[in-house]
């Protein structure tokens, strides 16, 4: 899998988590534990996306 396709997949998963978090937040009996876990996963994906973007730019410059 190329870096670009991996990046696209991570961004797709990030958006899916965003939708899931939103769905949990509007649900009257939302679990704080589940929301925290979803947000943690989303943050981890965001960090991975940023790391790949930096690697891509760095590779392009060399």
RATAFEN-V370568 format. One record per residue. PHI is phi in whole degrees, -180 to 180 (999 if undefined). D_FIRST is the distance of its C-alpha to the first C-alpha in Angstrom with 2 decimals. Layout:
phi=PHI d_first=D_FIRST
phi=PHI d_first=D_FIRST
//
This chain:
phi=999 d_first=0.00
phi=-73 d_first=3.78
phi=-60 d_first=6.59
phi=-64 d_first=8.20
phi=-69 d_first=6.36
phi=-65 d_first=6.39
phi=-62 d_first=9.87
phi=-62 d_first=10.85
phi=-65 d_first=10.27
phi=-63 d_first=12.26
phi=-66 d_first=14.82
phi=-64 d_first=15.25
phi=-66 d_first=15.97
phi=-62 d_first=18.24
phi=-65 d_first=20.17
phi=-62 d_first=20.58
phi=-65 d_first=22.07
phi=-58 d_first=24.27
phi=-65 d_first=25.65
phi=-65 d_first=26.25
phi=-62 d_first=28.04
phi=-60 d_first=30.14
phi=-61 d_first=31.07
phi=-67 d_first=32.16
phi=-66 d_first=34.15
phi=-87 d_first=36.18
phi=-76 d_first=36.87
phi=-60 d_first=40.37
phi=-110 d_first=39.63
phi=-61 d_first=36.36
phi=-89 d_first=35.63
phi=-62 d_first=35.44
phi=-65 d_first=33.51
phi=-65 d_first=30.84
phi=-61 d_first=30.67
phi=-61 d_first=30.35
phi=-66 d_first=27.48
phi=-62 d_first=25.62
phi=-66 d_first=26.30
phi=-65 d_first=25.15
phi=-63 d_first=21.75
phi=-63 d_first=21.56
phi=-63 d_first=22.57
phi=-60 d_first=20.00
phi=-64 d_first=17.20
phi=-60 d_first=19.02
phi=-64 d_first=19.20
phi=-65 d_first=15.49
phi=-62 d_first=14.93
phi=-62 d_first=17.68
phi=-62 d_first=16.41
phi=-67 d_first=13.05
phi=-63 d_first=15.28
phi=-64 d_first=17.59
phi=-62 d_first=15.07
phi=-64 d_first=13.97
phi=-65 d_first=17.69
phi=-62 d_first=18.62
phi=-66 d_first=16.29
phi=-68 d_first=17.72
phi=-79 d_first=21.19
phi=-100 d_first=21.00
//
